[in-house]
Amino acid sequence: MAVRAITLSIAMIAATALWGLSVYSADAMAGKVSHDGYGVSSITQN
C-alpha cells in the first residue's frame, strides 16, 4: 500500500510541474509576460 501511495504522490507532483511549465511556455509563446501573482516578477523587471 505504501508503494502505491508513493507512486501516486510522485505522479501527481510530476503532473503539477508539467502543467505549470506548459502554462508558462504557452504564455511566453503568446508574447505575454508571465507573472507569479504576488507582484515579485513585475518588481524585478522595472
N, C-alpha and C positions, 0 to 999 in steps of 0.2 A: 504493500500500500504506500509506503514512503517513497519508493522509486517512482511510482505513478505521480505522486504529488510533486516531486522534484522535477520530473519531466514536464508536467503541465506548467509549473512555475517558470521554467526556463523558456518554454514555448511562448507563454504569454508575454514575458519580458522581451523576447526577440521580436514578437509581432508588434508590440508597442513601439519599440525602437525603429523598426522598419516603417511603421505608419508615420512616425514623426519625421523621419528622413524624407519620405515621399511628399509630405505636406510642404516642407521647406524647399525641396527641389522643384515642386510644381509652382510655388510662389516665385522662385528665382527664375524659372523659365518664362513666367508671365511678366517679368520685369518688376515685380513688387519687392519692396524691402521687407524682409522677414523681421518680425518683432517678437519679443518674449512676453508681452502682456504686462510687464512691470515698468516699462519705460527705460530700462537699462540700455538696450541697444540704441535707442534714439538719443540718449545722452552721450554715448561714446562716439556716435557718428558726427556730432557737431564739432 
